[in-house]
């Protein structure tokens, strides 16, 4: 889709070309149309070169190569050139060869002539356009930059999100539920003693099912919107009479804003006051920082109504940076990783100094191997969650 006529009149020709290239990237991603792209990063040529001279030489060399093909050349505001061609696009290999010849002896041709593939690397091409328009690569995650977009996928459009939400409204989420038990496990004790069970809906798996080949990595606000829909579905299920009849101590990770939604208020009204302390509401650090006002309101509500609370799934490396009161949350759920085993003396000391003095408030998650249990015991942690715990609870 080209820019609107009024916008076209306000933009220079290179800006219009950049918008046209962005539209092509999005259309290719939406329709799955394959294209070969050659990004000629003339803006990366060192300042001791004459960029304008090289750009003129390149255009003179490239146009005869591209004219008999269906390829198109885009001039970007940054001075970069982008050639796009349907496959097989062998002439783009000639473009690369010309670029290397022009910079022969400088060792820069291969780095400056970079190839991308659509639709797989649409996010990377959009990053190129945004940078050329002066928005800067710092606005893009590393996975969206050239070479990393395969893992990220294309960014979904509004229609994709609406379709995903419609599908989510009808989907049977029970097949995606994952339950894990938090247990007390004391060195030399009788074995794991269940404390509460936690239900999770793996958002990454659901995103892959609802938005195949696409990624919300570069649009955290869209990810939170989809998460909010997931929270609503989970809470609606929890409020069913048959679920409440079998209620036992449980944990539920939520967005802070979800406590103000109708679905949570319905669950709150249905739960007897004696049961509310048995429900631990978990909030992750990214969600707290993304919406501190909603988190403050959620904490006031949770305290007023008597719910348990937890800082959920915290990377242990961030622990020394947290406020001493743990944001007022009752439980700290610390994620175990192999990196903890490699900490040097000062790193271990900083981590242990940041642990709550009352170790009963700490749950070590990601306890998938026995070494995680040993690491926790060495630090006085006796509450664990992970595969090794689930295996211990399973009947032989």
C-alpha positions as CSV (number, residue, x, y, z in Angstrom):
1,X,0.0,0.0,0.0
2,X,1.4,3.4,-1.0
3,X,1.4,6.4,1.3
4,X,-1.8,8.5,1.3
5,X,-1.7,11.3,-1.3
6,X,-1.5,14.0,1.4
7,X,1.4,12.3,3.0
8,X,3.1,11.8,-0.3
9,X,3.1,15.5,-0.9
10,X,4.9,16.1,2.4
11,X,7.6,13.4,1.9
12,X,10.7,13.4,-0.2
13,X,11.2,10.8,-2.9
14,X,13.5,8.7,-0.8
15,X,11.0,8.7,2.1
16,X,8.3,7.6,-0.2
17,X,10.6,4.8,-1.5
18,X,11.2,3.7,2.1
19,X,7.4,3.6,2.8
20,X,6.9,1.6,-0.4
21,X,9.6,-0.9,0.7
22,X,8.0,-1.3,4.1
23,X,4.6,-1.9,2.4
24,X,6.2,-4.6,0.2
25,X,7.8,-6.3,3.3
26,X,4.4,-6.4,5.1
27,X,2.5,-7.6,2.0
28,X,5.1,-10.3,1.4
29,X,4.8,-11.5,5.0
30,X,1.0,-11.5,4.9
31,X,0.8,-13.4,1.6
32,X,3.9,-15.6,2.0
33,X,5.3,-14.3,-1.3
34,X,9.0,-15.1,-1.7
35,X,11.5,-12.4,-2.7
36,X,15.2,-12.0,-2.7
37,X,16.5,-8.7,-1.3
38,X,20.0,-7.2,-1.6
39,X,20.6,-4.4,0.9
40,X,23.5,-2.2,-0.1
41,X,24.6,-0.5,3.1
42,X,26.2,2.6,1.5
43,X,25.7,4.4,4.8
44,X,28.3,2.0,6.3
45,X,31.0,3.0,3.9
46,X,33.8,4.7,5.9
47,X,33.9,8.4,5.8
48,X,37.2,8.4,3.9
49,X,35.2,7.2,0.9
50,X,33.1,9.3,-1.3
51,X,29.6,7.9,-0.6
52,X,27.8,9.9,-3.3
53,X,30.4,8.8,-5.9
54,X,30.0,5.2,-5.0
55,X,26.2,5.5,-5.1
56,X,26.4,7.0,-8.6
57,X,28.7,4.3,-9.8
58,X,26.5,1.6,-8.3
59,X,23.3,2.9,-9.9
60,X,25.1,3.1,-13.3
61,X,26.3,-0.5,-12.8
62,X,23.0,-1.9,-11.4
63,X,20.3,-0.4,-13.6
64,X,21.5,-2.4,-16.7
65,X,21.4,-5.5,-14.6
66,X,18.0,-4.9,-13.2
67,X,16.2,-3.4,-16.2
68,X,15.4,-6.7,-18.1
69,X,14.2,-8.3,-14.9
70,X,11.3,-7.8,-12.5
71,X,13.6,-6.4,-9.9
72,X,13.1,-3.0,-8.3
73,X,15.6,-0.7,-6.8
74,X,14.8,1.4,-3.8
75,X,16.7,4.6,-2.8
76,X,16.4,5.1,1.0
77,X,16.9,8.4,2.9
78,X,20.0,6.9,4.6
79,X,21.7,6.7,1.2
80,X,21.4,2.9,1.2
81,X,20.1,1.0,-1.9
82,X,17.8,-2.0,-1.7
83,X,17.2,-4.3,-4.7
84,X,14.2,-6.6,-4.6
85,X,13.6,-9.5,-7.0
86,X,11.4,-12.6,-7.3
87,X,13.4,-15.8,-7.1
88,X,15.7,-17.1,-8.4
89,X,17.1,-13.6,-8.9
90,X,20.6,-14.7,-10.1
91,X,21.2,-11.1,-11.2
92,X,21.4,-10.1,-7.5
93,X,24.5,-12.2,-7.3
94,X,25.9,-10.0,-10.0
95,X,24.9,-7.0,-7.9
96,X,26.9,-8.4,-5.0
97,X,29.9,-9.0,-7.3
98,X,29.8,-5.4,-8.7
99,X,29.7,-4.1,-5.2
100,X,32.7,-6.1,-4.1
101,X,34.6,-5.1,-7.2
102,X,33.9,-1.4,-6.6
103,X,35.3,-1.8,-3.1
104,X,38.0,-4.1,-4.2
105,X,41.0,-4.1,-1.8
106,X,39.0,-2.5,1.0
107,X,37.6,-5.8,2.4
108,X,34.2,-4.2,2.9
109,X,32.1,-5.4,0.0
110,X,30.8,-8.6,1.7
111,X,29.7,-6.6,4.8
112,X,28.1,-3.8,2.8
113,X,26.2,-6.1,0.4
114,X,23.8,-8.1,2.6
115,X,21.1,-10.4,1.4
116,X,17.7,-10.9,3.0
117,X,14.9,-13.3,2.2
118,X,11.2,-12.5,2.3
119,X,8.9,-13.4,3.9
120,X,11.2,-15.0,6.5
121,X,13.1,-11.8,7.2
122,X,10.4,-9.3,6.8
123,X,11.1,-8.0,10.3
124,X,14.7,-7.4,9.4
125,X,13.8,-5.5,6.3
126,X,11.4,-3.3,8.3
127,X,14.2,-2.6,10.7
128,X,16.3,-1.4,7.7
129,X,13.5,0.9,6.7
130,X,12.9,2.3,10.2
131,X,16.6,3.0,10.6
132,X,16.7,4.7,7.2
133,X,13.8,7.0,8.3
134,X,15.9,8.0,11.3
135,X,14.0,6.0,13.9
136,X,17.1,4.1,14.8
137,X,17.9,0.4,15.3
138,X,17.7,0.7,19.0
139,X,13.9,0.5,18.7
140,X,14.3,-3.1,17.4
141,X,15.2,-6.2,19.3
142,X,18.3,-8.1,18.2
143,X,16.1,-10.9,16.8
144,X,14.6,-8.4,14.3
145,X,17.9,-7.3,12.9
146,X,19.6,-8.9,9.9
147,X,20.6,-12.5,10.6
148,X,18.3,-12.9,13.6
149,X,14.8,-12.5,12.0
150,X,14.4,-16.1,11.2
151,X,13.8,-16.8,14.9
152,X,11.6,-13.8,15.4
153,X,9.2,-14.2,12.4
154,X,7.2,-11.4,10.8
155,X,5.4,-8.8,12.9
156,X,1.6,-9.5,12.8
157,X,-0.8,-6.9,11.5
158,X,-4.0,-5.7,13.2
159,X,-6.1,-8.2,11.1
160,X,-3.8,-11.0,12.4
161,X,-4.3,-10.0,16.0
162,X,-8.1,-9.7,15.6
163,X,-8.3,-13.1,14.0
164,X,-6.1,-14.6,16.8
165,X,-8.4,-13.1,19.4
166,X,-11.5,-14.5,17.7
167,X,-9.9,-17.9,17.5
168,X,-8.8,-17.7,21.2
169,X,-12.4,-16.9,22.2
170,X,-13.5,-20.3,20.8
171,X,-10.4,-22.4,21.6
172,X,-10.4,-25.2,24.1
173,X,-7.5,-24.1,26.4
174,X,-7.7,-27.1,28.6
175,X,-5.2,-29.0,26.4
176,X,-2.7,-26.2,26.9
177,X,-2.9,-26.0,30.7
178,X,0.3,-26.9,32.5
179,X,0.2,-27.7,36.2
180,X,3.2,-27.9,38.5
181,X,3.4,-28.4,42.2
182,X,5.4,-26.2,44.6
183,X,6.8,-28.5,47.3
184,X,8.6,-28.3,50.6
185,X,11.7,-30.4,50.3
186,X,14.1,-30.5,53.3
187,X,17.6,-32.1,53.2
188,X,17.3,-35.4,55.0
189,X,13.5,-35.0,55.2
190,X,10.7,-37.4,54.3
191,X,10.4,-36.3,50.6
192,X,8.5,-33.6,48.7
193,X,5.5,-32.2,50.7
194,X,3.0,-30.4,48.3
195,X,2.2,-26.8,49.3
196,X,0.2,-25.6,46.3
197,X,-0.3,-26.2,42.6
198,X,0.2,-23.6,39.9
199,X,-1.6,-23.4,36.6
200,X,0.1,-21.9,33.6
201,X,-0.9,-21.3,30.0
202,X,2.3,-21.3,28.0
203,X,1.9,-18.0,26.1
204,X,4.7,-18.8,23.6
205,X,3.0,-22.0,22.5
206,X,-0.3,-20.4,22.2
207,X,1.2,-17.5,20.2
208,X,2.7,-20.0,17.8
209,X,-0.6,-21.8,17.4
210,X,-2.6,-18.6,16.9
211,X,-0.1,-16.6,14.9
212,X,2.0,-19.2,13.0
213,X,5.2,-17.8,11.5
214,X,4.8,-14.5,13.3
215,X,6.2,-13.0,16.4
216,X,5.1,-10.5,19.0
217,X,8.7,-10.0,20.2
218,X,9.0,-6.5,18.7
219,X,5.5,-5.4,19.9
220,X,5.2,-6.1,23.7
221,X,1.9,-4.2,23.9
222,X,0.3,-6.6,21.5
223,X,1.7,-9.5,23.5
224,X,0.2,-8.0,26.7
225,X,-3.1,-7.6,24.8
226,X,-3.2,-11.3,23.9
227,X,-2.1,-12.2,27.5
228,X,-5.0,-10.2,28.8
229,X,-7.4,-12.3,26.7
230,X,-5.7,-15.5,28.0
231,X,-6.1,-14.2,31.6
232,X,-9.8,-13.6,31.0
233,X,-10.3,-17.2,29.7
234,X,-8.4,-18.7,32.6
235,X,-10.3,-16.7,35.2
236,X,-13.7,-17.5,33.6
237,X,-12.8,-21.2,34.0
238,X,-11.7,-20.8,37.6
239,X,-15.0,-19.2,38.5
240,X,-17.1,-22.2,37.4
241,X,-18.9,-23.8,40.3
242,X,-17.4,-27.2,39.6
243,X,-13.9,-25.8,39.8
244,X,-14.6,-24.0,43.1
245,X,-16.0,-27.2,44.6
246,X,-12.6,-28.9,44.2
247,X,-10.6,-25.8,45.1
248,X,-7.2,-26.5,46.8
249,X,-4.2,-24.2,47.5
250,X,-3.3,-22.9,44.0
251,X,-1.2,-20.3,42.2
252,X,-2.1,-18.3,39.1
253,X,0.2,-15.9,37.2
254,X,-1.7,-12.8,36.0
255,X,-1.2,-9.4,34.5
256,X,-1.7,-6.8,37.2
257,X,-4.6,-5.2,35.2
258,X,-6.5,-8.5,35.1
259,X,-7.5,-8.0,38.8
260,X,-9.7,-5.2,37.7
261,X,-11.5,-7.2,35.0
262,X,-15.0,-8.6,35.4
263,X,-13.7,-12.2,35.2
264,X,-11.5,-11.8,38.3
265,X,-14.2,-9.9,40.2
266,X,-16.6,-12.7,39.5
267,X,-14.0,-15.2,40.9
268,X,-13.4,-13.0,43.9
269,X,-17.1,-12.9,44.7
270,X,-17.4,-16.7,44.4
271,X,-14.4,-17.5,46.6
272,X,-15.2,-17.8,50.3
273,X,-13.0,-15.5,52.4
274,X,-11.3,-18.5,54.0
275,X,-10.2,-19.7,50.6
276,X,-8.6,-16.5,49.3
277,X,-5.3,-16.8,51.2
278,X,-4.9,-20.2,49.5
279,X,-4.7,-18.5,46.0
280,X,-1.3,-17.0,45.2
281,X,-1.4,-14.4,42.5
282,X,1.9,-14.1,40.6
283,X,3.1,-11.0,38.8
284,X,6.3,-10.9,36.7
285,X,8.8,-8.1,36.8
286,X,8.3,-7.1,33.1
287,X,4.5,-6.8,33.7
288,X,5.0,-4.8,36.9
289,X,7.4,-2.3,35.1
290,X,5.1,-2.1,32.0
291,X,2.1,-1.0,34.1
292,X,3.1,0.2,37.6
293,X,-0.2,1.9,38.2
294,X,-2.2,-1.3,37.5
295,X,0.3,-3.2,39.7
296,X,-0.2,-0.7,42.6
297,X,-4.0,-1.1,42.4
298,X,-3.7,-4.9,42.1
299,X,-1.6,-5.0,45.3
300,X,-4.1,-2.9,47.2
301,X,-6.9,-5.1,46.1
302,X,-5.0,-8.3,46.9
303,X,-4.1,-7.1,50.4
304,X,-7.7,-6.0,51.1
305,X,-9.1,-9.3,50.0
306,X,-6.5,-11.5,51.6
307,X,-4.8,-13.1,48.6
308,X,-1.3,-14.5,48.6
309,X,1.1,-12.7,46.2
310,X,4.3,-13.6,44.5
311,X,7.0,-12.0,42.3
312,X,6.9,-14.6,39.5
313,X,9.7,-16.2,37.5
314,X,12.5,-13.8,38.4
315,X,15.8,-14.1,36.7
316,X,18.2,-14.5,39.6
317,X,20.7,-12.1,38.1
318,X,18.1,-9.3,38.7
319,X,17.6,-10.1,42.4
320,X,20.3,-7.6,43.7
321,X,18.6,-4.8,41.8
322,X,15.2,-5.3,43.4
323,X,13.9,-3.1,46.3
324,X,14.4,-4.7,49.7
325,X,10.6,-5.1,50.2
326,X,10.3,-7.2,47.0
327,X,7.6,-4.7,45.8
328,X,5.5,-5.8,48.8
329,X,5.0,-9.2,47.3
330,X,4.9,-12.2,49.8
331,X,6.7,-14.9,47.8
332,X,9.8,-14.6,45.6
333,X,9.9,-17.2,42.8
334,X,13.5,-17.3,41.7
335,X,14.3,-19.0,38.4
336,X,17.3,-21.5,38.6
337,X,19.7,-21.6,35.6
338,X,23.1,-23.1,34.9
339,X,24.5,-19.5,35.0
340,X,24.1,-19.5,38.8
341,X,26.7,-22.3,39.1
342,X,29.3,-20.2,37.3
343,X,29.0,-17.1,39.5
344,X,32.3,-15.9,41.0
345,X,32.7,-15.1,44.7
346,X,31.5,-11.5,44.5
347,X,28.5,-12.6,42.3
348,X,27.5,-15.3,44.8
349,X,27.9,-12.9,47.7
350,X,25.7,-10.2,46.1
351,X,23.0,-12.8,45.2
352,X,22.9,-14.3,48.7
353,X,22.9,-10.9,50.3
354,X,19.8,-10.0,48.2
355,X,17.9,-13.2,49.2
356,X,15.1,-12.6,51.8
357,X,16.3,-13.4,55.3
358,X,13.1,-15.5,55.6
359,X,14.0,-18.2,53.2
360,X,10.5,-19.7,53.5
361,X,9.4,-16.9,51.2
362,X,11.6,-18.1,48.4
363,X,10.6,-20.7,45.8
364,X,13.3,-22.0,43.4
365,X,11.6,-22.6,40.0
366,X,13.1,-24.4,37.1
367,X,14.3,-27.2,39.4
368,X,14.5,-29.6,36.5
369,X,17.7,-31.4,37.7
370,X,18.9,-32.6,41.1
371,X,21.7,-30.0,41.0
372,X,19.1,-27.2,41.4
373,X,17.9,-28.8,44.6
374,X,21.4,-28.9,45.9
375,X,22.1,-25.3,45.0
376,X,18.9,-24.2,46.8
377,X,19.7,-26.2,49.9
378,X,23.1,-24.6,50.2
379,X,21.4,-21.3,50.5
380,X,18.7,-22.4,52.9
381,X,15.9,-22.6,50.2
382,X,13.5,-25.5,50.8
383,X,10.6,-24.7,48.4
384,X,11.0,-25.9,44.8
385,X,9.1,-26.2,41.6
386,X,10.2,-28.1,38.4
387,X,10.4,-31.4,36.6
388,X,12.5,-33.1,39.2
389,X,9.8,-32.4,41.8
390,X,7.1,-33.6,39.5
391,X,9.0,-36.8,38.9
392,X,9.3,-37.3,42.7
393,X,5.6,-36.9,43.1
394,X,4.6,-39.3,40.3
395,X,3.7,-42.9,41.3
396,X,6.3,-45.5,40.4
